[in-house]
Amino acid sequence: MPELKDLEIALRSDTPIIVIETQEEPRAVDLDKLAVNSAEFSGAEIEQAIISAIYSADAKNLIANTDIVIDELFRTQPLAIVMSEKIGGLRSWAKGRAVAAH
């Protein structure tokens, strides 16, 4: 089982990637491809999909890659969709009561 050491976003000149460091070896995820397939997901949800992809790939004796991360994302629904009514209610309540984050 891989041990996750760190998730690092590395913006390379031509292809932004997320580098997943494990004890075995660094693994790259294509950030552009991931962004297209994760529009409604939060950063924390994407991070958990990456971690799930590492374990899922390891169980199949594969190395985690962009497609496995995207598969893990598609196995779930983003909270922005699942909790849209509650989020909308909180936004309505906060309007005029709180300072908007920019």
Stockholm file with secondary structure:
# STOCKHOLM 1.0

chainA/1-102         MPELKDLEIALRSDTPIIVIETQEEPRAVDLDKLAVNSAEFSGAEIEQAIISAIYSADAKNLIANTDIVIDELFRTQPLAIVMSEKIGGLRSWAKGRAVAAH
#=GR chainA/1-102 SS CCCEEEEEEEECSSCEEEEEEESSCCEEEEHHHHHHTCTTCCHHHHHHHHHHHHHHHHHTTCCCCHHHHHHHHHTSCCHHHHTHHHHHHHHHHHTTTSCCCC
#=GC SS_cons         CCCEEEEEEEECSSCEEEEEEESSCCEEEEHHHHHHTCTTCCHHHHHHHHHHHHHHHHHTTCCCCHHHHHHHHHTSCCHHHHTHHHHHHHHHHHTTTSCCCC
//
